[in-house]
């Protein structure tokens, strides 16, 4: 196995080469190009039969293009042109159709014999999922009026987060363990406590890819349970999250 230009080049066996050869012969790249097809077959047959050292412009001219030995000149530009066209036709074929793991047949510049290789291209890095998953705010106090306030704050927070970030997900149950496939990597979770003087809302940003809390902040307010207070508190939380999430 050889690494070159961020690609892993693996050795290929004779059966794989023959399969790639057959696929090319049956493809549109060579099906109707009769002279090029004949040239390709000659070069491949020589390579597969171990006759690489016997391939020359002379043998190509005689055996492929029906030149007479007595008329053959030392350098025939027509043969070089045909080899060059075949080289480009093969390169275009693999550019358009090849997938990782395929066996590639090519004719390097300056050579008349094909070479074979299978290139396994590394998978592109997975783009981090920057969407947000917002959990319901857990109410941790016995005062019943605070429970309705926590539920209303959650609804208001979702609306404001959607306006700010655009792609927000919700889930009823608190997350535990690893995130399921397709789950946004960033989780917003919160809780609320109420005493005689204040409402404390604790918000945390959890990053599953790092397996840790990346940000946390408390938001304290006086004990008032109206819609206006929900809007103002949600706006403060959303503003704080915008500064953290955009970093």
Backbone as CSV, one residue per row, in Angstrom:
resi,resn,N_x,N_y,N_z,CA_x,CA_y,CA_z,C_x,C_y,C_z
1,UNK,0.847,-1.200,0.000,0.000,0.000,0.000,0.877,1.243,0.000
2,UNK,0.553,2.223,-0.844,1.349,3.440,-0.993,0.439,4.649,-0.820
3,UNK,0.927,5.669,-0.129,0.172,6.913,0.010,0.769,7.971,-0.896
4,UNK,-0.108,8.678,-1.626,0.348,9.714,-2.542,-0.723,10.774,-2.665
5,UNK,-0.345,12.030,-2.373,-1.268,13.159,-2.526,-2.591,12.903,-1.815
6,UNK,-2.512,12.468,-0.555,-3.690,12.218,0.268,-4.559,11.083,-0.262
7,UNK,-4.007,10.215,-1.115,-4.740,9.076,-1.620,-3.976,7.810,-1.264
8,UNK,-4.710,6.758,-0.979,-4.110,5.474,-0.670,-4.191,4.608,-1.906
9,UNK,-3.044,4.221,-2.455,-2.992,3.420,-3.668,-2.742,1.970,-3.285
10,UNK,-3.685,1.096,-3.599,-3.578,-0.304,-3.251,-3.248,-1.139,-4.492
11,UNK,-2.550,-2.232,-4.258,-2.269,-3.147,-5.353,-3.574,-3.795,-5.819
12,UNK,-3.610,-4.180,-7.105,-4.805,-4.812,-7.665,-4.419,-6.142,-8.279
13,UNK,-5.358,-7.081,-8.299,-5.081,-8.409,-8.845,-5.500,-8.475,-10.309
14,UNK,-5.077,-9.543,-10.953,-5.322,-9.707,-12.386,-6.819,-9.747,-12.696
15,UNK,-7.604,-10.390,-11.848,-9.050,-10.486,-12.100,-9.713,-9.114,-12.059
16,UNK,-9.267,-8.269,-11.154,-9.837,-6.922,-11.069,-9.459,-6.089,-12.295
17,UNK,-8.231,-6.260,-12.761,-7.800,-5.542,-13.973,-8.645,-5.968,-15.169
18,UNK,-8.873,-7.261,-15.301,-9.662,-7.755,-16.429,-11.110,-7.263,-16.355
19,UNK,-11.641,-7.164,-15.163,-13.007,-6.661,-15.010,-13.087,-5.188,-15.405
20,UNK,-12.086,-4.409,-14.998,-12.058,-2.993,-15.384,-11.878,-2.848,-16.895
21,UNK,-11.077,-3.689,-17.464,-10.848,-3.723,-18.916,-12.160,-3.981,-19.662
22,UNK,-12.911,-4.982,-19.206,-14.179,-5.310,-19.846,-15.180,-4.175,-19.712
23,UNK,-15.204,-3.521,-18.564,-16.131,-2.403,-18.359,-15.830,-1.253,-19.307
24,UNK,-14.553,-0.975,-19.507,-14.180,0.094,-20.431,-14.560,-0.246,-21.872
25,UNK,-14.335,-1.478,-22.279,-14.683,-1.869,-23.639,-16.184,-1.761,-23.893
26,UNK,-16.976,-1.981,-22.841,-18.433,-1.928,-22.995,-19.007,-0.535,-22.796
27,UNK,-18.167,0.415,-22.432,-18.650,1.757,-22.121,-18.760,2.618,-23.371
28,UNK,-19.490,3.719,-23.229,-19.622,4.667,-24.336,-18.288,5.318,-24.700
29,UNK,-17.350,5.282,-23.765,-16.060,5.925,-24.031,-15.338,5.290,-25.214
30,UNK,-15.528,3.983,-25.414,-14.797,3.280,-26.473,-15.694,2.505,-27.424
31,UNK,-16.962,2.403,-27.115,-17.827,1.511,-27.877,-17.875,1.854,-29.359
32,UNK,-17.905,3.147,-29.700,-18.027,3.554,-31.090,-16.731,4.116,-31.678
33,UNK,-15.700,4.208,-30.845,-14.401,4.712,-31.325,-13.574,3.507,-31.766
34,UNK,-13.783,3.053,-32.969,-13.261,1.752,-33.395,-11.737,1.686,-33.413
35,UNK,-11.059,2.702,-33.948,-9.592,2.672,-33.992,-9.018,2.766,-32.564
36,UNK,-9.607,3.616,-31.761,-9.131,3.757,-30.393,-9.393,2.474,-29.600
37,UNK,-10.526,1.868,-29.849,-10.865,0.610,-29.183,-9.863,-0.487,-29.558
38,UNK,-9.517,-0.532,-30.838,-8.546,-1.518,-31.293,-7.178,-1.275,-30.668
39,UNK,-6.777,-0.019,-30.560,-5.515,0.321,-29.912,-5.532,-0.073,-28.446
40,UNK,-6.619,0.222,-27.774,-6.733,-0.102,-26.349,-6.657,-1.614,-26.134
41,UNK,-7.347,-2.363,-26.960,-7.316,-3.816,-26.822,-5.901,-4.358,-27.016
42,UNK,-5.198,-3.820,-27.988,-3.828,-4.285,-28.238,-2.931,-3.998,-27.034
43,UNK,-2.998,-2.766,-26.528,-2.136,-2.407,-25.393,-2.493,-3.227,-24.154
44,UNK,-3.775,-3.435,-23.914,-4.189,-4.212,-22.746,-3.802,-5.677,-22.891
45,UNK,-4.016,-6.233,-24.042,-3.665,-7.645,-24.237,-2.167,-7.870,-24.057
46,UNK,-1.368,-6.944,-24.563,0.078,-7.057,-24.383,0.452,-6.978,-22.904
47,UNK,-0.190,-6.051,-22.188,0.112,-5.891,-20.765,-0.300,-7.117,-19.961
48,UNK,-1.481,-7.657,-20.258,-1.980,-8.805,-19.502,-1.241,-10.093,-19.847
49,UNK,-0.684,-10.161,-21.026,0.055,-11.356,-21.443,1.555,-11.255,-21.183
50,UNK,1.956,-10.156,-20.514,3.365,-10.018,-20.165,4.244,-9.533,-21.284
51,UNK,3.667,-8.909,-22.289,4.467,-8.446,-23.415,4.748,-6.967,-23.394
52,UNK,4.848,-6.386,-22.216,5.014,-4.929,-22.107,6.291,-4.455,-22.801
53,UNK,7.335,-5.228,-22.715,8.596,-4.793,-23.318,8.583,-4.820,-24.834
54,UNK,7.578,-5.490,-25.405,7.517,-5.617,-26.862,6.682,-4.517,-27.515
55,UNK,6.074,-3.657,-26.734,5.209,-2.611,-27.282,6.071,-1.423,-27.702
56,UNK,5.898,-1.005,-28.932,6.613,0.161,-29.463,5.741,0.790,-30.523
57,UNK,6.152,1.973,-30.972,5.401,2.601,-32.053,5.414,1.717,-33.300
58,UNK,6.488,1.012,-33.488,6.592,0.128,-34.655,5.560,-0.994,-34.563
59,UNK,5.511,-1.691,-33.413,4.565,-2.806,-33.292,3.124,-2.310,-33.339
60,UNK,2.867,-1.133,-32.782,1.517,-0.567,-32.846,1.153,-0.261,-34.293
61,UNK,2.085,0.356,-35.024,1.825,0.683,-36.411,1.531,-0.546,-37.253
62,UNK,2.290,-1.624,-37.044,2.126,-2.835,-37.845,0.873,-3.605,-37.440
63,UNK,0.668,-3.806,-36.138,-0.366,-4.718,-35.671,-1.706,-4.046,-35.416
64,UNK,-1.699,-2.725,-35.237,-2.965,-2.032,-34.960,-3.428,-1.232,-36.168
65,UNK,-2.514,-0.477,-36.771,-2.906,0.433,-37.840,-2.537,-0.080,-39.239
66,UNK,-2.156,-1.357,-39.304,-1.946,-2.042,-40.592,-0.897,-1.368,-41.478
67,UNK,0.128,-0.807,-40.855,1.233,-0.270,-41.646,2.048,-1.447,-42.215
68,UNK,2.578,-1.247,-43.393,3.479,-2.252,-43.958,4.890,-2.019,-43.441
69,UNK,5.588,-3.071,-43.057,6.943,-2.886,-42.500,7.850,-2.068,-43.397
70,UNK,7.768,-2.269,-44.692,8.676,-1.547,-45.591,8.314,-0.062,-45.703
71,UNK,7.079,0.294,-45.324,6.671,1.697,-45.414,6.771,2.431,-44.075
72,UNK,7.075,1.694,-43.012,7.049,2.316,-41.688,8.263,3.216,-41.494
73,UNK,8.008,4.431,-41.030,9.087,5.362,-40.727,9.414,5.283,-39.248
74,UNK,10.568,5.783,-38.888,11.024,5.639,-37.493,10.109,6.337,-36.506
75,UNK,9.480,7.442,-36.874,8.570,8.163,-35.990,7.289,8.465,-36.766
76,UNK,6.194,7.953,-36.258,4.904,8.160,-36.915,4.034,9.023,-36.014
77,UNK,3.856,10.312,-36.340,3.069,11.202,-35.474,1.624,10.745,-35.315
78,UNK,1.082,10.045,-36.301,-0.312,9.597,-36.204,-0.501,8.623,-35.040
79,UNK,0.505,7.784,-34.794,0.412,6.833,-33.682,0.439,7.572,-32.350
80,UNK,1.318,8.562,-32.237,1.380,9.339,-30.995,0.073,10.088,-30.752
81,UNK,-0.518,10.583,-31.812,-1.794,11.287,-31.674,-2.867,10.343,-31.143
82,UNK,-2.931,9.127,-31.697,-3.944,8.175,-31.265,-3.730,7.733,-29.819
83,UNK,-2.471,7.521,-29.441,-2.180,7.158,-28.047,-2.567,8.300,-27.117
84,UNK,-2.267,9.537,-27.512,-2.635,10.694,-26.704,-4.141,10.822,-26.548
85,UNK,-4.878,10.571,-27.638,-6.337,10.629,-27.550,-6.885,9.549,-26.626
86,UNK,-6.319,8.362,-26.711,-6.740,7.280,-25.817,-6.439,7.633,-24.367
87,UNK,-5.266,8.215,-24.125,-4.889,8.616,-22.769,-5.922,9.587,-22.185
88,UNK,-6.301,10.584,-22.979,-7.274,11.572,-22.503,-8.666,10.960,-22.355
89,UNK,-9.016,10.026,-23.237,-10.330,9.379,-23.149,-10.442,8.561,-21.850
90,UNK,-9.391,7.865,-21.492,-9.384,7.099,-20.241,-9.472,8.014,-19.035
91,UNK,-8.708,9.103,-19.061,-8.733,10.037,-17.936,-10.121,10.642,-17.762
92,UNK,-10.774,11.006,-18.860,-12.119,11.581,-18.780,-13.114,10.567,-18.248
93,UNK,-12.982,9.320,-18.656,-13.880,8.256,-18.195,-13.838,8.144,-16.679
94,UNK,-12.640,8.113,-16.103,-12.535,7.940,-14.654,-12.888,9.214,-13.899
95,UNK,-12.672,10.358,-14.513,-13.077,11.600,-13.865,-14.587,11.653,-13.697
96,UNK,-15.319,11.161,-14.683,-16.779,11.238,-14.657,-17.428,10.097,-13.881
97,UNK,-16.826,8.915,-13.893,-17.547,7.742,-13.416,-16.908,6.999,-12.259
98,UNK,-15.650,7.217,-12.020,-14.964,6.403,-11.016,-15.467,6.696,-9.616
99,UNK,-15.522,5.648,-8.813,-15.829,5.780,-7.396,-14.687,5.163,-6.613
100,UNK,-14.623,5.524,-5.349,-13.554,5.001,-4.509,-13.602,3.478,-4.496
101,UNK,-12.449,2.857,-4.725,-12.364,1.407,-4.767,-12.284,0.840,-6.163
102,UNK,-12.634,1.625,-7.179,-12.534,1.154,-8.557,-11.071,0.966,-8.969
103,UNK,-10.869,0.048,-9.894,-9.550,-0.107,-10.513,-9.474,0.855,-11.686
104,UNK,-8.422,1.638,-11.729,-8.239,2.632,-12.781,-7.152,2.169,-13.745
105,UNK,-7.449,2.287,-15.036,-6.473,1.988,-16.084,-6.064,3.305,-16.726
106,UNK,-4.784,3.555,-16.802,-4.306,4.800,-17.402,-3.046,4.531,-18.205
107,UNK,-2.729,5.490,-19.063,-1.495,5.426,-19.849,-0.712,6.696,-19.539
108,UNK,0.296,6.623,-18.713,1.061,7.818,-18.343,1.728,8.458,-19.554
109,UNK,1.933,9.742,-19.482,2.623,10.474,-20.547,4.040,9.923,-20.695
110,UNK,4.438,9.707,-21.938,5.776,9.188,-22.208,5.861,7.681,-22.221
111,UNK,4.696,7.005,-22.000,4.699,5.548,-22.001,3.672,5.027,-23.001
112,UNK,3.837,3.780,-23.388,2.888,3.141,-24.296,2.149,1.986,-23.638
113,UNK,2.495,1.695,-22.411,1.863,0.568,-21.725,0.964,1.067,-20.604
114,UNK,-0.189,0.450,-20.415,-1.116,0.871,-19.355,-0.564,0.544,-17.974
115,UNK,-1.026,1.310,-16.996,-0.750,1.020,-15.596,-2.087,0.879,-14.882
116,UNK,-2.082,0.153,-13.779,-3.319,-0.184,-13.073,-3.183,0.171,-11.598
117,UNK,-4.246,0.733,-11.070,-4.213,1.042,-9.641,-5.642,1.199,-9.125
118,UNK,-5.782,0.952,-7.831,-7.046,1.228,-7.156,-6.778,2.304,-6.119
119,UNK,-7.479,3.385,-6.212,-7.270,4.486,-5.277,-8.450,4.556,-4.321
120,UNK,-8.150,4.460,-3.043,-9.172,4.613,-2.018,-9.042,6.018,-1.459
121,UNK,-9.943,6.877,-1.855,-9.883,8.262,-1.407,-10.419,8.365,0.012
122,UNK,-9.724,9.084,0.886,-10.220,9.220,2.263,-11.553,9.937,2.288
123,UNK,-12.399,9.533,3.217,-13.700,10.173,3.347,-13.517,11.628,3.778
124,UNK,-14.298,12.527,3.183,-14.202,13.928,3.615,-14.632,14.077,5.058
125,UNK,-14.043,15.001,5.795,-14.436,15.186,7.188,-15.907,15.537,7.291
126,UNK,-16.554,14.977,8.307,-17.978,15.246,8.519,-18.144,16.642,9.095
127,UNK,-18.976,17.398,8.451,-19.226,18.754,8.925,-19.959,18.720,10.256
128,UNK,-19.492,19.508,11.173,-20.132,19.561,12.469,-21.558,20.087,12.332
129,UNK,-22.478,19.473,13.079,-23.876,19.861,13.045,-24.072,20.995,14.044
130,UNK,-24.353,22.199,13.534,-24.477,23.363,14.398,-25.921,23.670,14.786
131,UNK,-26.815,22.737,14.493,-28.197,22.944,14.913,-28.305,22.838,16.436
132,UNK,-29.424,23.321,16.949,-29.637,23.330,18.396,-30.827,22.439,18.763
133,UNK,-30.646,21.658,19.807,-31.729,20.864,20.377,-32.086,21.474,21.733
134,UNK,-33.325,21.897,21.886,-33.746,22.617,23.090,-34.628,21.709,23.934
135,UNK,-34.216,21.455,25.140,-34.983,20.639,26.072,-35.965,21.502,26.871
136,UNK,-37.089,20.915,27.307,-37.987,21.650,28.210,-37.262,22.078,29.484
137,UNK,-37.650,23.193,30.009,-37.049,23.703,31.243,-37.637,22.947,32.432
138,UNK,-36.771,22.337,33.210,-37.225,21.556,34.366,-37.538,22.492,35.541
139,UNK,-38.683,22.309,36.116,-39.087,23.143,37.265,-38.793,22.361,38.538
140,UNK,-37.981,22.948,39.428,-37.455,22.229,40.584,-38.041,22.663,41.912
141,UNK,-39.121,23.482,41.879,-39.704,24.027,43.103,-41.164,23.597,43.213
142,UNK,-41.696,23.567,44.425,-43.057,23.092,44.641,-44.121,24.135,44.335
143,UNK,-43.778,25.390,44.239,-44.777,26.427,43.977,-45.413,26.192,42.606
144,UNK,-46.718,25.953,42.561,-47.380,25.537,41.329,-47.407,26.628,40.268
145,UNK,-47.492,27.921,40.683,-47.553,28.978,39.678,-46.256,29.096,38.885
146,UNK,-45.170,28.665,39.468,-43.895,28.699,38.767,-43.806,27.661,37.647
147,UNK,-44.537,26.558,37.782,-44.517,25.519,36.751,-45.072,26.046,35.429
148,UNK,-46.177,26.773,35.499,-46.757,27.355,34.284,-45.813,28.398,33.690
149,UNK,-45.126,29.152,34.546,-44.184,30.153,34.066,-43.015,29.474,33.327
150,UNK,-42.512,28.354,33.870,-41.409,27.626,33.235,-41.831,27.091,31.868
151,UNK,-43.064,26.569,31.766,-43.552,26.058,30.483,-43.697,27.187,29.466
152,UNK,-44.215,28.335,29.917,-44.358,29.469,29.025,-43.010,30.031,28.590
153,UNK,-42.038,30.039,29.496,-40.693,30.498,29.158,-40.077,29.600,28.087
154,UNK,-40.301,28.303,28.202,-39.780,27.363,27.201,-40.350,27.656,25.820
155,UNK,-41.661,27.908,25.745,-42.280,28.223,24.455,-41.717,29.528,23.883
156,UNK,-41.560,30.515,24.730,-41.036,31.802,24.280,-39.576,31.665,23.839
157,UNK,-38.807,30.845,24.568,-37.397,30.652,24.228,-37.258,29.957,22.865
158,UNK,-38.105,28.976,22.603,-38.057,28.299,21.305,-38.315,29.294,20.175
159,UNK,-39.318,30.146,20.341,-39.638,31.127,19.297,-38.475,32.074,19.038
160,UNK,-37.853,32.545,20.103,-36.764,33.504,19.923,-35.497,32.833,19.380
161,UNK,-35.250,31.600,19.805,-34.101,30.873,19.253,-34.299,30.584,17.770
162,UNK,-35.521,30.250,17.384,-35.806,29.999,15.979,-35.582,31.269,15.148
163,UNK,-35.994,32.416,15.690,-35.786,33.673,14.974,-34.310,34.004,14.829
164,UNK,-33.510,33.595,15.826,-32.084,33.929,15.807,-31.255,32.923,15.023
165,UNK,-31.567,31.618,15.153,-30.709,30.582,14.583,-31.347,29.834,13.415
166,UNK,-32.646,29.859,13.313,-33.318,29.304,12.148,-33.608,27.822,12.196
167,UNK,-32.713,27.015,12.746,-32.871,25.562,12.730,-32.789,25.051,14.162
168,UNK,-33.941,24.905,14.802,-34.003,24.535,16.209,-34.868,23.286,16.339
169,UNK,-34.384,22.315,17.142,-35.111,21.071,17.345,-35.555,20.979,18.798
170,UNK,-36.659,20.293,19.010,-37.171,20.116,20.368,-37.366,18.629,20.622
171,UNK,-37.258,18.234,21.886,-37.487,16.850,22.274,-38.059,16.862,23.680
172,UNK,-39.034,15.993,23.895,-39.756,16.031,25.161,-38.930,15.517,26.330
173,UNK,-38.207,14.425,26.134,-37.484,13.810,27.234,-36.041,14.293,27.270
174,UNK,-35.508,14.397,28.454,-34.116,14.825,28.598,-33.191,13.787,27.998
175,UNK,-32.128,14.262,27.392,-31.182,13.360,26.750,-30.314,12.678,27.787
176,UNK,-29.895,11.456,27.471,-28.972,10.743,28.343,-28.062,9.898,27.481
177,UNK,-26.800,9.764,27.864,-25.875,8.973,27.077,-25.512,9.656,25.777
178,UNK,-25.155,8.838,24.789,-24.753,9.376,23.488,-25.959,9.845,22.702
179,UNK,-25.741,10.839,21.869,-26.807,11.319,20.998,-27.050,10.300,19.897
180,UNK,-28.311,10.118,19.542,-28.666,9.212,18.461,-28.190,9.788,17.135
181,UNK,-27.979,8.930,16.114,-27.571,9.432,14.796,-28.553,10.473,14.281
182,UNK,-28.024,11.569,13.761,-28.873,12.630,13.250,-29.278,13.658,14.279
183,UNK,-28.930,13.411,15.547,-29.272,14.365,16.591,-28.306,15.550,16.546
184,UNK,-28.814,16.780,16.643,-27.900,17.933,16.714,-26.913,17.761,17.861
185,UNK,-25.676,18.163,17.615,-24.631,17.919,18.609,-24.714,18.857,19.799
186,UNK,-25.443,19.983,19.656,-25.497,20.952,20.746,-26.883,20.962,21.384
187,UNK,-26.889,20.806,22.678,-28.118,20.705,23.453,-28.222,21.881,24.424
188,UNK,-29.367,22.552,24.399,-29.657,23.593,25.382,-30.598,22.992,26.414
189,UNK,-30.170,22.972,27.650,-31.012,22.461,28.726,-31.063,23.480,29.849
190,UNK,-32.154,23.474,30.601,-32.306,24.474,31.656,-33.175,23.978,32.785
191,UNK,-33.086,24.695,33.896,-33.917,24.394,35.059,-34.310,25.715,35.723
192,UNK,-35.368,25.651,36.548,-35.847,26.862,37.217,-36.157,26.554,38.675
193,UNK,-35.718,27.502,39.538,-36.032,27.435,40.967,-36.631,28.765,41.403
194,UNK,-37.556,28.698,42.337,-38.244,29.904,42.814,-38.238,29.907,44.336
195,UNK,-37.866,31.063,44.926,-38.035,31.237,46.369,-38.866,32.486,46.604
196,UNK,-38.841,32.999,47.800,-39.715,34.123,48.134,-39.308,35.408,47.420
197,UNK,-38.069,35.551,46.989,-37.584,36.810,46.442,-37.227,36.771,44.953
198,UNK,-36.914,35.598,44.408,-36.421,35.602,43.031,-36.731,34.294,42.297
199,UNK,-36.678,34.418,41.001,-36.736,33.264,40.095,-35.334,33.090,39.519
200,UNK,-34.772,31.918,39.682,-33.447,31.647,39.096,-33.595,30.603,37.993
201,UNK,-33.210,31.001,36.783,-33.224,30.102,35.634,-31.781,29.784,35.260
202,UNK,-31.439,28.511,35.261,-30.084,28.063,34.922,-30.110,27.444,33.528
203,UNK,-29.274,27.956,32.621,-29.207,27.480,31.239,-27.807,26.955,30.967
204,UNK,-27.743,25.810,30.296,-26.464,25.189,29.955,-26.451,24.815,28.474
205,UNK,-25.279,24.920,27.875,-25.058,24.468,26.500,-24.139,23.257,26.566
206,UNK,-24.634,22.098,26.121,-23.892,20.844,26.187,-23.493,20.439,24.771
207,UNK,-22.232,20.125,24.579,-21.720,19.686,23.284,-21.448,18.186,23.345
208,UNK,-22.257,17.397,22.612,-22.093,15.948,22.629,-20.745,15.526,22.055
209,UNK,-20.253,16.250,21.030,-19.001,15.845,20.407,-17.828,15.982,21.367
210,UNK,-17.941,16.904,22.327,-16.892,17.097,23.328,-17.212,16.401,24.643
211,UNK,-18.487,15.937,24.766,-18.949,15.252,25.969,-18.784,16.117,27.219
212,UNK,-19.137,17.376,27.079,-19.045,18.237,28.246,-19.918,19.474,28.078
213,UNK,-20.148,20.150,29.205,-20.847,21.435,29.194,-19.872,22.497,28.701
214,UNK,-20.259,23.253,27.689,-19.369,24.271,27.139,-19.726,25.677,27.611
215,UNK,-20.900,25.831,28.170,-21.302,27.163,28.655,-22.456,26.996,29.630
216,UNK,-22.498,27.831,30.676,-23.591,27.803,31.655,-23.740,29.196,32.266
217,UNK,-24.974,29.573,32.547,-25.221,30.893,33.140,-26.556,30.881,33.876
218,UNK,-26.599,31.613,34.996,-27.835,31.800,35.760,-28.474,33.131,35.390
219,UNK,-29.798,33.160,35.342,-30.562,34.377,35.062,-31.552,34.574,36.204
220,UNK,-31.331,35.601,37.022,-32.181,35.876,38.182,-33.172,36.989,37.874
221,UNK,-34.423,36.806,38.301,-35.468,37.801,38.129,-36.307,37.863,39.401
222,UNK,-36.993,38.982,39.563,-37.918,39.092,40.689,-39.112,38.166,40.461
223,UNK,-39.832,37.868,41.535,-40.914,36.886,41.467,-42.146,37.516,40.826
224,UNK,-42.193,37.439,39.501,-43.355,37.863,38.731,-43.545,36.834,37.618
225,UNK,-44.788,36.406,37.414,-45.042,35.275,36.538,-45.857,35.646,35.295
226,UNK,-45.631,36.822,34.735,-46.408,37.248,33.582,-45.726,36.932,32.256
227,UNK,-46.484,37.132,31.176,-45.960,36.897,29.832,-44.825,37.870,29.517
228,UNK,-44.967,39.124,29.965,-43.902,40.089,29.709,-42.584,39.621,30.307
229,UNK,-42.644,39.057,31.516,-41.427,38.558,32.158,-40.851,37.355,31.388
230,UNK,-41.738,36.516,30.850,-41.261,35.401,30.036,-40.530,35.904,28.785
231,UNK,-41.103,36.891,28.115,-40.481,37.448,26.910,-39.122,38.056,27.212
232,UNK,-39.051,38.828,28.278,-37.798,39.519,28.621,-36.710,38.513,29.008
233,UNK,-37.087,37.488,29.806,-36.110,36.493,30.221,-35.646,35.656,29.034
234,UNK,-36.554,35.270,28.158,-36.182,34.510,26.962,-35.256,35.322,26.076
235,UNK,-35.510,36.620,25.953,-34.656,37.483,25.136,-33.248,37.561,25.716
236,UNK,-33.140,37.651,27.024,-31.826,37.696,27.666,-31.057,36.397,27.448
237,UNK,-31.751,35.271,27.600,-31.104,33.966,27.388,-30.648,33.836,25.942
238,UNK,-31.528,34.216,25.016,-31.207,34.094,23.586,-30.019,34.981,23.223
239,UNK,-29.969,36.190,23.762,-28.846,37.097,23.489,-27.535,36.494,23.985
240,UNK,-27.558,35.920,25.177,-26.348,35.306,25.715,-25.909,34.116,24.870
241,UNK,-26.879,33.321,24.407,-26.549,32.169,23.588,-25.995,32.573,22.224
242,UNK,-26.493,33.663,21.668,-25.992,34.127,20.369,-24.501,34.417,20.444
243,UNK,-24.079,35.045,21.528,-22.659,35.378,21.662,-21.802,34.128,21.791
244,UNK,-22.352,33.074,22.446,-21.569,31.852,22.649,-21.580,30.983,21.390
245,UNK,-22.749,30.800,20.789,-22.884,29.913,19.652,-22.139,30.429,18.440
246,UNK,-22.054,31.749,18.278,-21.380,32.324,17.122,-19.874,32.274,17.235
247,UNK,-19.325,31.903,18.380,-17.868,31.864,18.566,-17.261,30.709,17.796
